[in-house]
Amino acid sequence: MTMAVLCIDFGGTEIKLGTLEGADIIDTASLPNTGDESDLTAVREVALRMPGRIDGVGIAVPGVVDRARGALVAAQEKYEWATGRDLRAWAATTFDAPAVIENDARAALLGETAFGCASGATDAVLLTLGTGVGTAAIVDGVLLRGAHDHAGILGGHITVDLDGPVCNCGNIGCAEAIASTWALRRDAAADPALAAALGAPGIQALGIKSLIDHSADPLVAPVLDRFVRAWGAAIVGLCHAYDPSVVVVSGGVMRSADILLPRLTRYVHDHLWSSSFRPPLLTPDAPEHSVLLGLSAAAPRKDQ
């Protein structure tokens, strides 16, 4: 039987699973995120039906991870049931395999530098767009973590608008508070005309793709422009902090990269420090697989 790494991506709206051998994806599945401990039972049931003998487990979560404890420390209003729980112990008991726990943005960047669009890059940053705005950085070939496991992953929570809205994190005017799925839903709920222009059957059905699909609408166009500028400002901050040779922009919305990437590139290159290197902005061929690839690269194996 094929030896495989079981990769579990606990995302903001759904849970993605995959069995992988290196960069080769054997099988994938997805589950809704119910927001309670029953997610673990559902993951177990699906994973044990997937092909391949589980040789190692990689788990990604959308928040701060204490790697020494194998636990989620904080994820704003998400996965409260998992906070402080030893997920490595759960994986060892459930699948009889060693596990690694990682922040989802770090895993995505590792996946793209190990196997994907930034393969071989030793200095890179990532911005991932979705329910929130995740970031990560690799400097001199090392995934940045910091003294307290917070380094590199909070680029979406640096203020880009001093007069902006309050973020879930408690800061003011974060890129995520301005330009994320949850921010769009907040704004649409407060503006029925915008909600109607975005065309979704309900507020909870809205996503960033709604902006792309309706960008010609005069009510929607300035909202998309504000999103692009907020993302661009976040990337400029990452570039000034970490001086990367490449920027990876990921998330499912980047299937519309032909629309977003040129606009983001112009903003970033126009606003960087005069002597700064102008890095290319790249997007993965399959952004939905970035995290799974990174977990495959990072997970320990039984024979290690």
N, C-alpha and C positions, 0 to 999 in steps of 0.2 A: 504494500500500500504506500502511496505517496506520502512523504513527510511534509507537513505544511505548518505555516504559522497562522494562527487564528488572529485576525485583526478586528478589533471592535472600536468603532468610532461613535461615541455617545455625543451626537450633534444636538443643536439647539431645538430642532423640530423633528428629527428622525434619528434612528440608530442604524448605522451601516455596518455590515459584517462582511468579511472576506477571508477566504483561505488563499494564501499566497506562498509561492516558492521564489524568494527573491523578488524580482519585478514581474514574475509571471502570475497572473491572477487565475486561480483555479475555479473559484466560484464566488459569487456575491449574493447578498440578500439585504433587505432593509425592513425595519420595523418602525411603527410610530413610537414616539417618545411619550409615554403616559405620565411621566413626572413622579413616579413612585417606585418602590422597591420591586414591584412586579416586573419591571423591565429586566431585572437579572434573570428571573425565571424564563421569560420569553426569549432572552438571548441564549440561554443554555439550551432550550428546546430546539431553536433554529440551528445553532452552531453544531450540535451533535448529529444533525442530519446532513451536514455539509460534507463533501468528499475530502479525503485526505486525513491521515492520522495526525493529530495535533501534537507538534513537537515543541511549540512555544506559543505564548500569547502576548499580543500587544494591545493595550487599552489606551484610548485617547479620550480626554474630557475637556470641556470648554471652560477652563479656569486655571487657577494657580494650583500646581501639584507639588506636594512634598515628596520628592523622589525617595528620600531616605525611609519614609514611612509607607510609601506606596499608596498615598491617599490624596484625595482632592481636598484642598484647603478652603477655597472660596470660588464660587461661580455665581455671579449676581443673579439671584432669583431663579437659579437652575440647579437641578440635581441636589437639592437639599438633603435627600435621603442618603446620598453617597458621601457627603462631607465628613471627613475624618475616618471613613471606612477603609480598611485595608483590602483594596481590590486585588492586590497580588495574592493574598491568602485565599480570597474567594476563587481566583482563577486556578490556583494550585489544587484546591479541593475539588473544584468542579470539573477541571479538564486534565488533572494530573500532569501539569506542565508549568515550567517557570514563566513568569510574566514581567513585563515592564509597563509602568504607568507614565503617560506623557501628556503634556498640554497639546491640544489639537493643532494649534498653529505651528508649534515647534515640529510636530510630527509631519505636517504638510511640507514645511520647508526642507526637512530631512529627506522626505520622499522625492522632492523635485531636484535636490542637489545630488542625491544618490542615483536616481533612475530616470529623472524626467527632464523638463525643459531647461533646467539650470545644471544639468549633469556635469560634475567635476568642479563646479564653482566652490571656492574656499572662502569667499567673502560675499555674502548675499543677505538680503532682507526679503521678507514676505509680508504682504497685506492680503488678508482673506476676507471676503465680503459675504455676509449672510445675515443671520439673525442679529449678530453683532459685528464688530470689526476686530479681527484678530491679527496679531503681528508676531514676528519672530526674527531672529538674526543669527547668522553664522559669521564668526570673525576668525580669520586665520585657521579655518577648517574646524573650529570648535563651536558647537551649538551653545549659544549664550544662555546662561542660567542665573548668574549672580550669587551673592552670598546667601540670599533667602529665597531663591527659586523664582524671583519676580522679573529678572532682567530680560528685556527684549520683547516680552509678551503684552505689555501694556501701552503700546504705541497708539492704539485706538482710544486711549483714555488720557491723552495729552490735549490740553486745551487748544483749540484752533479758532475759537470765537469767544472772547471775553464776555460778550453779551448773549451768549447762546443759552440753550435750555439746560436744566439740571439733568445730569446723567444718572442712571441706575447706580453707578459706582459712588455717587456723591460729589463728583467734580462738576465743574461748569463748562459747557461748550465743548465737550469731547467730540472727536470725529464720530464716534459711535452714537452719541446723543443727537447728532445732526443727520447722519447718513448711514442708516442701517435699516433692516427690515422692521425692527420694533419701533424705531423712530418714525418711519413712514406710516406705520399703522396708527401711531399716536397723532401724527399731523392730519391724517385722513379722517380720523374720528372727530377731530376738532373742526374740520372743514368739509362739509357735505359736498360742496361743489368739486373739490379736489377728488374726493372719494368717487364721485360719479364719473369724473373724467378718467380715472384709472381703470374703470370698467370691471372691477372684480365683483363677484356676487356678494361679498361681505368683507368687512375689515380684516378678519383673520386670514382671508385668502390672498391678501395683498403681499407682494414681495418686490424686490428691487427690479425684477424682470417686468413688473407692471409699468415702471417708469420707462423702460426701454421700449416696450410695445406701444406706448401712447406718447412718446416723446415729441410727436408733431403737434400735440394739443397745446394751445397757448397757456393753459393752466398747469400743465405738467412740465413743459420745457424748462421753466426757471427752477423747478424743484430738482430736476435731474442735474441742471448746471450747479446748483448748490451742493448736491451730493458729490459731484466730480471734484469740485473745489475743496471740499472737506477731505476727501480721500487723497487728493493731491497734496494738500498741506500736511497730512499725516506722513505720506511717503517722503516729502522733503525733510521732515523732522527725523525720520529714520535714516535717511542718507547723510544728513549732517552729523548724526550721532555715530553711525557705524561705517561710513565710507565704503559702501558695497561696490562690487563690480557688476552686479546684476540685481534687479528687483523682480520678484515673482508676485504677480497679482492673481489670486486664486479665488475659488468660490464658484458655485453653480452659475451665477449670473455672467461669468466670464465666457460662457458659450456665446455671448454677444460681444466678444472681444474686439471685433472689427469696428464696433461703435464706440466702445469705452476706451480701449487702449490708446488710440491716437490722441484723444482728448486729455487723458491722464498724462501721457508722455509730454505733450506740449506744456501742460501746467507745471510738471515737475522740473523739466529742463529750463523753463523760463524763470523759476523761483529759487533754484539752487544758488548757493554762494558762487561768486564769479569764477573762482579757480577750481571749484568742485568738478570731479569727473561726472559726466552725464551718462549714467548707466542705462542700458536698454531695459525696458519694461517687457517682461515675457509673461505669457499665461500658459498653463498646462494644456495639453491636448485633451485630457480627461480630468478636469479639476475635481470631480467628485471622488477620484481615486487617490488624490495626493496624500491624504492622511493614512489610508491603508498602506500605501507604498512605504511611507516613513515608518510605520509600525513594523512592517516586515523587515526593514533594515535594522531597526533598533532592538527587536525582541530577542531575548536569550533563547537558546535551544537546550534540549535535555542533555545533549552530549558536551555542552560547553562548561 
